Amino acid sequence: MSASPCSRLACPLPAAVVLFLFVSLSACGGARGGPDVSKGVLTPTSAGTAVPRQLLPSTSLPSASDPATAVLREITAAQERYYQSFQVAVAHPGDQRGVEGLLASYTASGEPARRVRAWLRYLADSGFAARSGLENRYVIEKIDAVAADPERVVATVCGFDDGVIFDARQKAPDGSEIVVDDVPLSQRTLFTWVKRDTWQIDAAQVLNTWEGRDGCPPSKRS
C-alpha cells in the first residue's frame, strides 16, 4: 500500500507520481522501516553528470565535516521525515494537518506536490485510508550530486511496500474489513531533492517496478 515512500499508494490516480518509496517507499527502510544507506554520495563532473567519488557504508561514515558526508546525512534524514509524514497522511487522508505535513517534503511549485495533494483528496473523498505493512522497507542506493547546482541532488531509492489500502467508512456485510488494495509492490525511484530552507522533493521518476514481490537489494541491517 504505502508507497512511494513505497509506491503503490501513490498510484491510484492515472498520473500520480510515486512518492516511496517509497516513498514510499513507503520509504520503508532497514530491516523494519527506517533508512538503509547502501551506497553513498557521488561527486559530479564539470559537465553535470555524476561519477563515483567513494562509497559511504552506513556502518562507517567519515567525519560530518566532509561536505559529501553532510549531504548524505541530510538527504537520509529528509527521506526518513518524508516516510514518516507519508505514513501519517495516508492513515488519515482527510486530516489537513497530516496532508500539509507531507506536502512540506515537496517544493510548492513542483508537479509531485500537485499530484500528491490530488491523490490524498481522492483517498479522503473515497473514504479510503492505508496502513503500513510489517515488511515495508527502503534502501537509499546512491545519491548523485548535480554539478550545475550544488543544492540539487538525485537519490536512487528502492522500496518495498506490503501495506493495505482499505475502506475506512464502511465494513463488508459480514463485518470484515473491505480491502481496496493489498498486493505487495516494490519500486526503484529517482527522487530529485533541492535545498530550500530544508531539502524538498522537486521531482520523482519510477525506474523499475516489481508487482507482488520485493525486488529491492538486501538491506545491510536485514
C-alpha positions as CSV (number, residue, x, y, z in Angstrom):
1,M,0.0,0.0,0.0
2,S,2.1,2.7,1.3
3,A,4.4,4.0,-1.1
4,S,6.0,5.8,-2.7
5,P,8.0,6.0,0.2
6,C,7.0,2.8,-1.3
7,S,4.8,3.1,-4.2
8,R,1.5,1.6,-4.8
9,L,-0.3,4.1,-2.6
10,A,0.8,6.9,-4.8
11,C,-0.6,5.4,-7.9
12,P,-4.4,5.1,-7.7
13,L,-4.7,8.1,-10.0
14,P,-3.5,7.5,-13.5
15,A,-1.0,10.4,-13.4
16,A,0.0,10.1,-9.8
17,V,3.7,10.1,-9.1
18,V,5.2,7.5,-6.9
19,L,6.2,9.1,-3.7
20,F,8.1,5.7,-2.0
21,L,9.4,5.0,-1.9
22,F,8.6,4.9,-1.2
23,V,8.0,6.6,-0.6
24,S,7.0,5.2,-0.3
25,L,8.7,3.8,-0.5
26,S,6.6,3.5,1.9
27,A,10.2,4.9,2.1
28,C,10.5,1.8,4.0
29,G,14.0,1.2,5.3
30,G,16.4,-1.0,7.2
31,A,15.0,-4.3,8.4
32,R,11.7,-2.9,9.5
33,G,11.1,0.6,8.2
34,G,14.0,3.1,8.8
35,P,16.6,4.1,6.3
36,D,19.4,1.9,5.0
37,V,22.1,3.7,3.1
38,S,23.7,1.0,1.0
39,K,25.9,3.3,-1.0
40,G,26.9,6.9,-0.8
41,V,27.3,10.3,-2.2
42,L,28.6,10.7,-5.7
43,T,30.6,13.8,-6.8
44,P,29.7,15.5,-10.1
45,T,31.8,16.1,-13.2
46,S,32.0,19.6,-14.7
47,A,29.5,18.5,-17.3
48,G,26.9,17.9,-14.7
49,T,26.9,14.1,-14.8
50,A,27.8,12.2,-11.7
51,V,30.8,9.9,-11.2
52,P,31.6,7.9,-8.0
53,R,33.9,9.6,-5.6
54,Q,33.6,7.0,-2.9
55,L,31.0,4.7,-1.3
56,L,29.9,5.6,2.2
57,P,28.6,2.5,4.0
58,S,26.0,3.3,6.7
59,T,28.2,1.5,9.3
60,S,31.3,3.6,8.8
61,L,30.7,7.2,7.7
62,P,33.5,9.7,7.6
63,S,33.6,12.9,9.6
64,A,30.5,15.1,9.4
65,S,32.8,17.9,8.3
66,D,33.2,16.2,4.9
67,P,30.7,18.1,2.6
68,A,29.7,14.9,0.8
69,T,29.0,13.2,4.1
70,A,27.0,16.1,5.3
71,V,24.8,15.9,2.2
72,L,24.4,12.2,2.7
73,R,23.2,12.6,6.2
74,E,20.8,15.4,5.3
75,I,19.2,13.5,2.5
76,T,19.0,10.4,4.6
77,A,17.2,12.4,7.3
78,A,14.9,14.1,4.8
79,Q,13.9,10.8,3.3
80,E,13.0,9.4,6.7
81,R,11.0,12.6,7.6
82,Y,9.2,12.1,4.2
83,Y,8.5,8.5,5.0
84,Q,7.1,9.3,8.5
85,S,4.9,12.1,7.3
86,F,3.7,9.9,4.4
87,Q,2.5,7.3,6.9
88,V,0.6,9.9,8.9
89,A,-1.0,11.4,5.8
90,V,-2.3,8.1,4.3
91,A,-3.6,6.8,7.6
92,H,-5.9,9.9,7.8
93,P,-6.0,11.5,4.4
94,G,-8.9,13.8,5.4
95,D,-6.8,15.4,8.2
96,Q,-5.4,18.6,6.8
97,R,-2.6,18.7,9.3
98,G,-1.3,15.4,8.1
99,V,-1.7,16.5,4.4
100,E,0.3,19.7,5.0
101,G,2.9,17.8,7.0
102,L,3.5,15.5,4.0
103,L,3.4,18.4,1.5
104,A,6.2,20.1,3.4
105,S,8.5,17.5,2.0
106,Y,7.8,18.8,-1.5
107,T,8.6,22.1,-3.3
108,A,5.3,24.0,-3.6
109,S,5.7,24.6,-7.3
110,G,6.7,21.0,-8.3
111,E,4.4,18.6,-10.1
112,P,4.8,15.9,-7.4
113,A,3.2,18.2,-4.8
114,R,0.2,18.9,-7.0
115,R,-0.3,15.2,-7.8
116,V,0.1,14.1,-4.1
117,R,-2.4,16.7,-3.0
118,A,-4.9,15.5,-5.6
119,W,-4.2,11.8,-4.7
120,L,-4.8,12.4,-1.0
121,R,-8.0,14.2,-1.8
122,Y,-9.1,11.2,-3.8
123,L,-8.4,8.9,-0.9
124,A,-10.3,11.2,1.5
125,D,-13.3,11.6,-0.9
126,S,-13.5,7.9,-1.4
127,G,-13.3,7.1,2.3
128,F,-10.1,5.1,1.9
129,A,-7.1,5.0,4.2
130,A,-3.9,3.0,4.4
131,R,-1.7,1.3,6.9
132,S,1.9,0.1,6.7
133,G,2.9,-3.5,6.3
134,L,5.2,-5.4,8.5
135,E,7.9,-5.9,5.8
136,N,7.9,-2.3,4.5
137,R,11.5,-1.1,3.9
138,Y,13.5,1.2,1.7
139,V,17.1,1.3,0.6
140,I,18.9,4.5,-0.5
141,E,21.1,3.0,-3.2
142,K,23.0,6.1,-4.1
143,I,22.9,9.9,-4.1
144,D,24.1,11.8,-7.2
145,A,25.3,15.4,-7.0
146,V,24.4,17.8,-9.8
147,A,27.4,19.9,-10.8
148,A,25.4,22.7,-12.2
149,D,23.5,23.2,-9.0
150,P,25.2,22.4,-5.6
151,E,21.8,22.5,-3.9
152,R,20.2,19.8,-6.0
153,V,20.9,16.0,-5.7
154,V,19.2,12.9,-7.1
155,A,18.6,10.0,-4.8
156,T,18.0,6.5,-6.1
157,V,15.7,4.8,-3.6
158,C,14.3,1.2,-3.8
159,G,11.4,0.5,-1.6
160,F,9.1,-2.5,-0.8
161,D,5.5,-1.9,0.2
162,D,3.3,-4.6,1.6
163,G,0.8,-2.3,3.2
164,V,-3.0,-2.2,2.8
165,I,-5.4,0.4,1.4
166,F,-8.9,-0.2,2.9
167,D,-12.3,1.3,3.2
168,A,-12.3,3.4,6.3
169,R,-16.0,4.3,6.2
170,Q,-17.8,1.0,5.9
171,K,-17.4,-2.7,6.5
172,A,-18.4,-5.7,4.4
173,P,-21.8,-7.2,5.2
174,D,-20.2,-9.8,7.4
175,G,-18.4,-7.0,9.4
176,S,-15.0,-7.7,7.9
177,E,-12.7,-5.0,6.5
178,I,-13.1,-4.0,2.9
179,V,-9.7,-4.3,1.3
180,V,-9.1,-2.0,-1.7
181,D,-5.5,-3.0,-2.5
182,D,-3.2,-5.3,-0.6
183,V,-0.9,-6.5,-3.4
184,P,2.8,-6.1,-2.4
185,L,4.8,-3.8,-4.7
186,S,8.4,-2.7,-4.9
187,Q,9.8,0.1,-7.0
188,R,13.1,1.9,-7.7
189,T,12.6,5.6,-7.9
190,L,14.7,8.7,-8.6
191,F,14.0,11.5,-6.2
192,T,15.3,14.9,-7.1
193,W,15.9,16.8,-3.9
194,V,16.5,20.6,-3.8
195,K,17.8,22.7,-0.9
196,R,15.4,25.4,0.3
197,D,15.2,26.1,4.0
198,T,15.3,22.3,4.1
199,W,15.7,19.6,1.5
200,Q,12.5,19.1,-0.5
201,I,11.4,16.8,-3.3
202,D,11.1,18.6,-6.7
203,A,10.7,15.6,-9.0
204,A,10.2,11.8,-8.9
205,Q,10.7,9.2,-11.6
206,V,10.0,5.5,-11.3
207,L,12.7,3.4,-12.9
208,N,11.6,-0.2,-12.1
209,T,8.5,-1.9,-10.7
210,W,8.1,-5.4,-9.3
211,E,4.5,-6.3,-8.5
212,G,3.8,-9.0,-5.9
213,R,7.4,-9.2,-4.7
214,D,10.3,-7.4,-3.1
215,G,12.7,-6.7,-5.9
216,C,15.0,-4.4,-4.0
217,P,18.5,-5.2,-2.9
218,P,19.0,-6.5,0.6
219,S,19.2,-4.0,3.4
220,K,22.5,-4.1,5.3
221,R,20.7,-4.3,8.6
222,S,18.2,-7.0,7.5
